[in-house]
Amino acid sequence: MPYVRTTVNGQPVEREVEARLLLSDFLRHELDLTGTHVGCEHGVCGACTVLVDDRPVRACLMLAVQANGKPVRTVESLTEPGQPLSRVQAAFKRNHALQCGFCTPGILMSLTAVLEEEGPVSKERAVDALRGHLCRCTGYRTIMTAIDEICAEPREVGGGAG
């Protein structure tokens, strides 16, 4: 069986895995990082989005062995326990931009990636980063309000580890 040697949320990880094990299953079942949600298992909903090499990827479409040698970040990396929420998390909380929360981790990771890569972004760019994320609860209005807040204050992503 192949090995996966990587860092996940800054921690070194080395595991023997089945060649066909999905990254989403590796994170959830091998590493107990259940913030990575699995929705459609077809890469359509975006709930499983994590950052690999600081780029958003659908963990349900990537094999764990494909992450070998690459840093992986999950939603758990955005804030250390007991620390302030990241800028993106705080905006979502203040604006009630979630209801059931199932889609939220993937959305947070995509927004974090674009902000870390580009710094201040326009609302259009932030919305573009969320294409392919489906939310069945909020009607997107509160998500757009949170994005307005994030884009109105051009500064670092801030808070926690993100």
C-alpha positions in Angstrom: 0.0 0.0 0.0 1.2 3.5 -0.7 2.2 6.1 1.9 1.0 9.6 2.3 3.6 12.0 3.7 2.3 15.5 4.1 1.5 18.2 6.6 -2.1 18.8 7.5 -2.8 22.0 9.3 0.9 22.4 10.0 1.3 19.0 11.5 3.4 16.3 9.8 1.4 13.3 8.8 2.6 9.9 7.5 0.2 7.1 6.9 -0.1 4.0 4.8 -3.3 4.3 2.8 -5.3 2.4 0.2 -4.5 3.7 -3.2 -8.1 4.6 -3.9 -8.7 6.5 -0.6 -10.2 9.9 -1.2 -8.6 12.9 0.5 -11.9 13.7 2.1 -12.1 10.3 3.7 -8.4 10.5 4.7 -9.1 13.7 6.5 -12.3 12.7 8.1 -11.7 9.1 9.0 -7.9 8.7 9.3 -7.2 12.1 10.9 -10.6 12.8 12.5 -10.8 16.3 10.9 -14.6 16.3 10.5 -14.8 19.9 9.5 -14.3 18.8 5.9 -17.9 17.9 4.9 -18.8 15.4 2.2 -22.0 16.4 0.4 -22.4 15.3 -3.2 -19.2 13.2 -3.7 -19.1 14.6 -7.2 -17.3 17.9 -6.7 -20.4 19.9 -7.3 -21.4 21.2 -3.9 -18.0 22.5 -2.6 -18.6 21.4 1.0 -15.4 19.3 1.0 -13.2 22.2 -0.2 -9.8 22.3 1.5 -6.5 24.0 0.5 -3.7 21.9 -1.0 -0.6 24.0 -1.7 -2.8 27.0 -0.7 -5.2 26.3 -3.6 -8.8 25.3 -3.1 -9.5 21.7 -4.1 -12.5 19.4 -3.8 -11.3 16.8 -1.4 -13.9 14.3 -2.6 -12.3 14.3 -6.1 -8.7 14.0 -5.0 -7.0 10.9 -3.8 -5.1 11.0 -0.5 -1.9 9.9 -2.3 -2.2 12.9 -4.6 -1.6 15.1 -1.5 1.8 13.4 -0.9 4.4 16.0 -0.2 1.9 18.9 -0.4 0.6 20.9 2.6 -3.1 20.5 3.3 -5.2 22.9 5.3 -8.8 22.3 6.5 -11.3 24.6 8.1 -9.8 23.5 11.5 -6.7 25.5 10.6 -8.5 28.9 10.4 -8.5 29.4 14.2 -6.6 27.8 17.0 -8.8 26.8 20.0 -9.3 29.7 22.3 -8.1 32.3 19.8 -10.2 34.9 17.9 -12.0 33.8 14.8 -10.4 34.5 11.5 -11.6 37.6 9.6 -13.8 35.4 7.3 -15.2 33.3 10.1 -16.0 36.5 12.2 -17.8 38.1 9.2 -19.9 35.0 8.7 -20.8 34.9 12.4 -21.7 38.5 12.6 -23.9 38.3 9.5 -25.5 35.0 10.3 -24.2 33.7 7.0 -24.9 30.1 7.8 -27.8 28.1 9.0 -27.1 24.4 9.0 -23.4 25.1 8.5 -22.9 22.1 6.1 -21.6 24.2 3.2 -19.7 26.7 5.4 -16.3 25.0 5.8 -15.8 24.8 2.0 -17.0 28.4 1.5 -14.7 29.6 4.3 -11.7 27.8 2.7 -12.3 29.2 -0.8 -12.7 32.8 0.5 -9.6 32.4 2.7 -7.6 31.2 -0.3 -8.5 34.1 -2.5 -7.8 36.6 0.3 -4.5 35.1 1.2 -3.4 35.0 -2.4 -4.6 38.4 -3.5 -5.1 40.4 -0.4 -7.9 42.9 -0.7 -10.4 41.7 -3.3 -13.5 43.1 -5.0 -16.9 41.7 -4.3 -17.0 40.3 -7.8 -13.7 38.4 -7.2 -14.9 37.1 -3.9 -18.2 35.9 -5.4 -16.3 34.4 -8.3 -14.3 32.4 -5.8 -17.6 30.9 -4.5 -18.9 29.7 -7.8 -19.5 26.0 -7.4 -20.5 26.2 -3.8 -24.0 25.3 -3.1 -26.0 26.4 0.0 -29.5 25.1 0.4 -30.4 27.1 3.6 -29.5 30.8 3.4 -30.6 31.9 0.0 -27.1 33.5 -0.2 -28.3 36.9 1.0 -26.4 36.7 4.3 -23.4 35.2 2.6 -23.3 38.2 0.3 -23.6 40.5 3.3 -20.6 38.8 4.9 -18.7 39.2 1.6 -19.6 42.9 1.5 -18.1 43.3 5.0 -15.0 41.3 4.1 -14.4 43.3 0.9 -15.1 46.7 2.6 -12.2 46.3 5.0 -9.0 45.7 2.9 -6.6 44.1 5.4 -5.0 40.8 6.1 -7.2 37.7 6.5 -6.2 37.9 10.3 -7.2 36.0 13.3 -6.1 32.4 14.2 -3.9 30.6 11.8 -5.6 32.0 8.6 
